[in-house]
């Protein structure tokens, strides 16, 4: 008989905004990829709508810097979308791994539009690269939705994960938890403190999933209800119902 257990998500890994990695660079030609040894700052930016007259942050120089923003964009309805950038200096925008805007050059603030993209409702991968040469920089990410609404893509439609693991606490040492979403996505065994870390770094989308609990002898004890938007950085507390 499957026992009754309580599954509580105490922290959600999905957070609004895009993960920004800020770098310095040098030489005459801006790099196509930034040097990880020159990474100055990592932070989550709620939206991409910046006009910098000075440093983007204390750790970042006011000139010769670059940024890579990554995460997901949520399109609320199916239909044609057009994306735009305002860029000073260079920028490139990828959607679902397809380069849709290429403006990688020194320039005054300039507007660039993508072609119309037929997009399904839901999450899509997004990557935006930007570089700035001298003091003063502009980078803005906007869209024109199928309903005609246009403007800066709001924070509510941008998401990224806060970690590469799902953390579970509250179980007995030796108990195992599996993550399932049509297939087994990952698993982990509780340590002496009852803590489990399940590696999900290869997940690139939030998913609907459920958890399976096994005792130290491999007996299935319980399955959770379907959990919406499970992703890296989630933390759960699991306990037997009394």
C-alpha positions in Angstrom: 0.0 0.0 0.0 1.4 3.4 -1.0 1.7 5.7 2.1 0.5 9.2 2.4 3.3 11.8 2.3 3.3 15.6 2.3 5.3 17.4 -0.4 6.0 21.1 0.2 8.0 23.3 -2.1 9.6 25.7 0.3 11.6 27.6 -2.4 10.9 27.9 -6.2 13.9 27.9 -8.5 12.1 29.8 -11.3 12.7 33.5 -10.9 11.7 36.4 -13.1 14.3 38.2 -15.2 17.4 37.0 -17.2 20.7 35.9 -15.9 23.3 38.6 -16.8 27.0 37.9 -16.9 29.1 41.1 -17.1 32.6 41.0 -18.6 35.5 43.3 -19.4 37.2 43.1 -22.8 40.1 44.8 -24.6 41.7 45.2 -28.0 40.4 47.0 -31.0 37.9 44.4 -32.2 35.0 43.4 -29.9 35.1 39.7 -29.1 32.4 37.3 -30.4 32.6 35.4 -27.1 33.7 36.8 -23.8 36.6 35.6 -21.7 35.4 33.8 -18.5 38.6 35.0 -16.9 37.3 38.5 -17.3 33.9 37.9 -15.7 33.2 40.8 -13.3 29.6 40.3 -12.2 26.8 37.8 -12.3 23.3 39.0 -11.4 19.6 38.6 -12.4 18.2 41.6 -14.3 14.4 41.9 -14.1 14.2 43.3 -17.7 16.6 44.6 -20.3 16.0 48.3 -20.4 19.3 50.1 -19.7 20.8 53.5 -20.4 24.2 53.7 -18.7 26.0 57.0 -18.4 28.5 55.4 -16.2 29.3 51.9 -14.9 26.5 49.3 -15.0 27.8 48.3 -11.5 30.7 49.0 -9.2 32.5 45.8 -10.4 32.1 46.6 -14.1 34.2 49.2 -16.0 32.4 52.1 -17.6 33.8 51.2 -21.0 35.0 48.1 -22.8 32.5 45.8 -21.1 30.1 43.2 -22.4 27.1 41.3 -21.2 25.4 38.0 -21.9 21.8 37.6 -20.8 20.3 34.1 -20.9 17.1 32.4 -19.8 13.6 32.0 -21.1 10.9 34.2 -22.5 7.3 33.3 -22.0 4.9 34.1 -24.9 1.4 34.1 -23.5 -0.4 33.3 -26.8 0.5 31.6 -30.1 1.0 33.8 -33.1 3.4 36.2 -34.8 5.9 38.1 -32.6 8.4 40.7 -33.6 11.3 41.5 -31.3 13.4 44.7 -31.3 16.6 46.0 -29.8 17.8 49.5 -29.1 21.6 49.2 -29.1 24.7 51.3 -28.4 27.1 49.7 -29.2 26.7 46.1 -30.5 24.2 43.4 -29.8 23.0 40.0 -31.0 19.7 38.3 -30.1 18.9 34.6 -30.4 15.5 33.0 -30.0 15.3 29.2 -29.6 19.0 29.1 -30.7 18.3 31.0 -33.9 20.0 34.3 -34.5 17.2 36.8 -35.2 19.0 40.2 -34.8 22.7 40.8 -35.6 23.9 44.3 -34.8 27.4 43.6 -33.7 29.1 46.9 -34.4 30.0 50.3 -32.9 27.1 52.7 -33.2 25.0 55.4 -31.7 21.6 54.2 -30.3 19.9 52.4 -33.1 16.7 50.4 -33.4 16.7 46.9 -34.9 13.7 44.6 -35.6 13.6 40.9 -36.2 11.4 39.3 -38.8 8.0 38.1 -37.8 8.4 34.9 -35.8 5.5 32.4 -35.5 5.8 31.2 -31.9 3.9 28.8 -29.8 2.5 29.8 -26.4 4.9 28.9 -23.6 8.6 29.1 -22.8 11.3 29.8 -25.4 15.1 30.0 -25.0 16.6 33.5 -25.3 20.2 34.7 -25.4 21.2 38.3 -25.8 24.8 39.5 -26.2 25.9 43.1 -25.9 29.1 45.0 -25.9 30.0 48.6 -25.2 33.2 50.4 -26.2 33.3 53.9 -24.7 31.4 55.7 -21.9 27.6 55.7 -22.4 25.7 52.6 -23.4 22.1 51.7 -24.3 20.5 48.2 -24.6 16.8 47.6 -24.6 14.8 44.5 -25.5 11.3 44.9 -26.7 8.5 43.1 -28.6 5.4 43.5 -30.6 2.9 40.9 -29.6 0.2 39.3 -31.8 -2.4 41.6 -30.2 -0.4 44.6 -31.3 0.8 45.5 -27.9 4.4 46.7 -28.0 7.1 47.8 -25.5 9.9 46.5 -23.3 9.5 42.8 -22.6 8.3 42.9 -19.0 9.9 41.0 -16.1 6.8 38.7 -15.8 7.6 37.3 -19.2 11.3 36.6 -18.6 12.5 33.8 -16.3 15.7 32.0 -15.4 16.7 29.3 -12.9 18.5 30.0 -9.6 20.5 26.7 -9.5 21.4 23.5 -11.1 20.0 21.2 -8.4 16.7 20.2 -6.8 17.2 20.1 -3.1 15.1 17.8 -0.9 15.1 17.6 2.9 13.2 15.7 5.6 13.8 12.1 4.6 15.6 9.3 6.4 19.2 8.5 5.5 19.3 6.1 2.5 15.9 7.0 1.2 15.9 7.8 -2.6 13.9 10.3 -4.6 13.4 10.2 -8.3 12.1 13.0 -10.5 9.8 11.9 -13.4 8.4 13.8 -16.3 7.4 11.2 -18.9 10.8 9.7 -18.1 13.1 9.7 -15.1 14.9 13.0 -15.1 17.1 12.5 -12.1 17.5 10.9 -8.7 19.3 11.2 -5.4 19.8 9.4 -2.1 19.4 11.1 1.3 22.6 11.6 3.3 23.0 11.4 7.1 21.2 14.7 7.5 18.3 13.6 5.3 19.3 15.9 2.5 19.2 15.1 -1.2 20.7 17.1 -4.2 19.4 16.0 -7.6 21.4 17.3 -10.6 19.2 19.0 -13.2 21.7 21.3 -14.8 20.8 19.8 -18.3 17.2 20.9 -18.0 16.7 24.0 -20.2 12.9 24.4 -19.5 10.7 24.3 -16.5 8.7 21.1 -16.5 5.6 19.5 -15.1 6.9 16.6 -13.0 6.4 14.5 -10.0 8.5 12.9 -7.3 8.8 9.2 -6.3 10.1 8.2 -2.8 11.8 4.9 -2.1 13.0 3.5 1.2 16.5 2.2 1.7 15.5 -1.3 0.4 14.1 0.1 -2.9 10.4 -0.1 -2.0 8.2 2.6 -3.5 6.6 4.6 -0.7 4.8 7.4 -2.4 4.4 9.6 -5.5 3.7 13.3 -5.3 1.0 15.1 -7.2 2.1 16.8 -10.5 4.3 19.8 -9.7 4.1 22.7 -12.1 7.2 24.5 -13.4 9.8 22.2 -11.6 13.3 23.6 -12.3 16.8 24.0 -11.0 16.9 25.8 -7.6 13.7 24.2 -6.3 13.7 23.1 -2.7 11.2 20.7 -1.1 10.4 19.4 2.3 9.0 15.9 2.4 7.4 14.2 5.4 5.1 11.3 6.2 1.5 12.4 6.9 0.5 11.7 10.5 
